[in-house]
Amino acid sequence: MNPLRRKPKMSLQAKLDAVRQDFESKIPSNALAVMHASTDALIASGHARRALQTGDHAPEFALPDSEGTVFTSHDLRLKGPIVITFYRGVWCPYCNLELQALEGMRTDIQARGATLIAISQQTPGNSRASRRDNALGFPILIDKCGVVAAEFGIRWTLEGSIRTLYEQFGVNLETFNGEPSWTLPIPGRYIIDTRGVIAYAEINPDYTRRPEPEELLPVLDALLENAGVYRETENAL
């Protein structure tokens, strides 16, 4: 084998699978059963299917980043499409791997005229830590109490045994999020076009599974092409 040949790039899902395998090999079987049961119940509830989907109008929002700068969906759409990932928090290794993967595609996303943002319920201090630890060049916006996540239809409440287990693992959402609701977003990734319409939606109640960031590019390419056609039509008129 040529020692100079590059190793194939490891997919995001392969990295997530490796983290899951390592984590699940280290925790007691009863704890693992609680985690799987919670995920299965969220899937069975149909919550994700009721969330906003491709073709729906996205809710307008105005959210601050960890430094207090407010970003509005209206202003972002004036620049081009918005790519959004809903982020559970600094404590979630699966989410952090996704942020890193999206950062790796940020230049390609921006080259297509789009803006990349994450939205999280966590406190500003935790968002600063997330940006630093994951070396992010895009903002994490603060969605206190998950108001925007709820408008997208992806906020859910942790109750009973899964909440107890999170606390045992040191994940106290009241502390991480700075409010007592014990809610989280279902991991979701969206593209919103310049009209405010959702052009891409991927929501999965199984937080260990995430789409590859490369899936965003054909959608953004199509939006860019359609925008060019629209401008040509306007000019012809």
For each residue, the residues with C-beta under 8 A, 3 or more apart:
1: 5
2: 5
3:
4:
5: 1 2
6:
7:
8:
9:
10: 14 15
11: 14 15 212
12: 15 16 97 98 101 210 212 213
13: 16 17 209 210 212
14: 10 11 17 18
15: 10 11 12 18 19 97 101
16: 12 13 19 20 94 97 98 208 209 210
17: 13 14 20 21 208
18: 14 15 21 22
19: 15 16 22 23 93 94 97 208
20: 16 17 23 24 94 208
21: 17 18 24 25
22: 18 19 25 26
23: 19 20 26 27 93
24: 20 21 27 32
25: 21 22
26: 22 23
27: 23 24 31 32
28: 31 32
29: 32 33
30: 33 34
31: 27 28 34 35 165 168
32: 24 27 28 29 35 36
33: 29 30 36 37
34: 30 31 37 38 161 162 165
35: 31 32 38 39 162 165
36: 32 33 39 40
37: 33 34 40 41 161 162
38: 34 35 41 42 158 161 162
39: 35 36 42 43 205 206 207
40: 36 37 43 44
41: 37 38 44 45
42: 38 39 45 47 48 156 186 205
43: 39 40 48 205 206
44: 40 41
45: 41 42 205
46: 49 50
47: 42 50 51 153 154 156 186 205
48: 42 43 51 154 186 203 204 205
49: 46
50: 46 47 153
51: 47 48 152 153 154 186 188 201 203
52: 56 58 59 152 153 190 198 201
53: 56 198 201
54: 198 199 200 201
55: 197 198
56: 52 53 197 198 201
57: 196 197 198
58: 52 73 152 190 192 196 197 198
59: 52 73 148 151 152
60: 72 73 74 196
61: 72 73 143 148 151
62: 70 71 72 73
63: 70 71 119 141 142 143 148
64: 67 68 69 70 71 124 141 142
65: 68 69 71 124 127 139 140 141 142
66: 124 125 127 128 131 139 140 142
67: 64 124
68: 64 65 124
69: 64 65 139
70: 62 63 64
71: 62 63 64 65 75 76 117 139 141
72: 60 61 62 75 76
73: 58 59 60 61 62 76 77 82 192 196
74: 60 77 78
75: 71 72 78 79
76: 71 72 73 79 82 115 117
77: 73 74 80 81 82 192 193 194 195 196
78: 74 75 194
79: 75 76 113 115
80: 77 112 113 114 115 194
81: 77 112 113 114 115 191 192 193 194 199 220 223
82: 73 76 77 114 115 117 190 191 192
83: 102 109 114 115 116 117 189 190 191 216 220
84: 117 118 119 188 189 190 191 192
85: 98 99 102 117 118 119 187 188 189 190
86: 118 119 120 149 152 154 185 186 187 188 189
87: 92 95 98 99 118 119 120 122 130 140 185
88: 91 92 95 120 184 185 187 207
89: 92 95 120 121 122 126 130 173 176 177 184
90: 96 122 126 127 129 130 133 176
91: 88 170 171 176
92: 87 88 89 95 96 207
93: 19 23 96 97
94: 16 19 20 97 98 187 207 208 210
95: 87 88 89 92 98 99 187 207
96: 90 92 93 99 100 130 133 134
97: 12 15 16 19 93 94 100 101 210
98: 12 16 85 87 94 95 101 102 187 210
99: 85 87 95 96 102 103 118 130 134 136
100: 96 97 103 104 134 135
101: 12 15 97 98 104 105 210 212 213
102: 83 85 98 99 105 106 109 116 118 138 213
103: 99 100 106 134 135 136 137 138
104: 100 101 213
105: 101 102 108 109 213 214 216 217
106: 102 103 109 110 116 137 138
107: 110 111
108: 105 111 112 217
109: 83 102 105 106 112 114 116 216 217 220
110: 106 107 113 114 115 116
111: 107 108
112: 80 81 108 109 217 220 221 223 224
113: 79 80 81 110 220 224 227
114: 80 81 82 83 109 110 191 220 223
115: 76 79 80 81 82 83 110 138
116: 83 102 106 109 110 138
117: 71 76 82 83 84 85 138 139 140 141
118: 84 85 86 87 99 102 130 136 138 139 140 141
119: 63 84 85 86 87 140 141 143 148 149 185
120: 86 87 88 89 126 127 130 140 141 142 143 185
121: 89 142 143 144 145 146 149 177 179 183 184 185
122: 87 89 90 126 127 130 142 176 177 178
123: 126 127 142 176 177 178
124: 64 65 66 67 68 127 128 142
125: 66 128 129
126: 89 90 120 122 123 129 130 176
127: 65 66 90 120 122 123 124 130 131 140 142
128: 66 124 125 131 132
129: 90 125 126 132 133
130: 87 89 90 96 99 118 120 122 126 127 133 134 136 140
131: 66 127 128 134 135 136 139 140
132: 128 129 135
133: 90 96 129 130
134: 96 99 100 103 130 131
135: 100 103 131 132
136: 99 103 118 130 131 140
137: 103 106
138: 102 103 106 115 116 117 118
139: 65 66 69 71 117 118 131
140: 65 66 87 117 118 119 120 127 130 131 136
141: 63 64 65 71 117 118 119 120
142: 63 64 65 66 120 121 122 123 124 127
143: 61 63 119 120 121 146 147 148 149 185
144: 121 147 177 178 179
145: 121 177 179 181 183
146: 121 143 149 150 155 181 183 184 185
147: 143 144 150 151
148: 59 61 63 119 143 151 152
149: 86 119 121 143 146 152 154 155 183 185
150: 146 147 153 154 155
151: 59 61 147 148
152: 51 52 58 59 86 148 149 155 185 188 190
153: 47 50 51 52 150
154: 47 48 51 86 149 150 185 186 188 203
155: 146 149 150 152 183 184 185 186
156: 42 47 183 184 185 186
157: 181 182 183
158: 38 162 163 166 173 182 183 184
159: 162 163 182
160: 163 164
161: 34 37 38 164 165
162: 34 35 37 38 158 159 165 166
163: 158 159 160 166 167 182
164: 160 161 167 168
165: 31 34 35 161 162 168 169
166: 158 162 163 169 171 172 173
167: 163 164 170 171 172
168: 31 164 165
169: 165 166
170: 91 167
171: 91 166 167 176
172: 166 167 175 176
173: 89 158 166 176 177 181 182 183 184
174: 177 178 179 180 182
175: 172 178
176: 89 90 91 122 123 126 171 172 173
177: 89 121 122 123 144 145 173 174 181
178: 122 123 144 174 175
179: 121 144 145 174
180: 174
181: 145 146 157 173 177
182: 157 158 159 163 173 174
183: 121 145 146 149 155 156 157 158 173
184: 88 89 121 146 155 156 158 173
185: 86 87 88 119 120 121 143 146 149 152 154 155 156 188
186: 42 47 48 51 86 154 155 156 203 204 205 207
187: 85 86 88 94 95 98 203 204 207 210
188: 51 84 85 86 152 154 185 201 202 203 204
189: 83 84 85 86 200 201 202 203 210 211 216
190: 52 58 82 83 84 85 152 198 200 201 202
191: 81 82 83 84 114 198 199 200 216 219 220 223
192: 58 73 77 81 82 84 196 197 198 199
193: 77 81 196 197 198 199 223
194: 77 78 80 81 223 227
195: 77
196: 57 58 60 73 77 192 193
197: 55 56 57 58 192 193
198: 52 53 54 55 56 57 58 190 191 192 193 201
199: 54 81 191 192 193 219 222 223
200: 54 189 190 191 215 216 219
201: 51 52 53 54 56 188 189 190 198
202: 188 189 190 211 215
203: 48 51 154 186 187 188 189
204: 48 186 187 188 207 209 210 211
205: 39 42 43 45 47 48 186
206: 39 43 209
207: 39 88 92 94 95 186 187 204
208: 16 17 19 20 94
209: 13 16 204 206
210: 12 13 16 94 97 98 101 187 189 204
211: 189 202 204 215
212: 11 12 13 101 215
213: 12 101 102 104 105 216
214: 105 217
215: 200 202 211 212 218 219
216: 83 105 109 189 191 200 213 219 220
217: 105 108 109 112 214 220 221
218: 215 221 222
219: 191 199 200 215 216 222 223
220: 81 83 109 112 113 114 191 216 217 223 224
221: 112 217 218 224 225
222: 199 218 219 225 226
223: 81 112 114 191 193 194 199 219 220 226 227
224: 112 113 220 221 227 228
225: 221 222 228 229
226: 222 223 229 230
227: 113 194 223 224 230 231
228: 224 225 231 232
229: 225 226 232 233
230: 226 227 233 234
231: 227 228 234 235
232: 228 229 235 236
233: 229 230 236 237
234: 230 231 237
235: 231 232
236: 232 233
237: 233 234
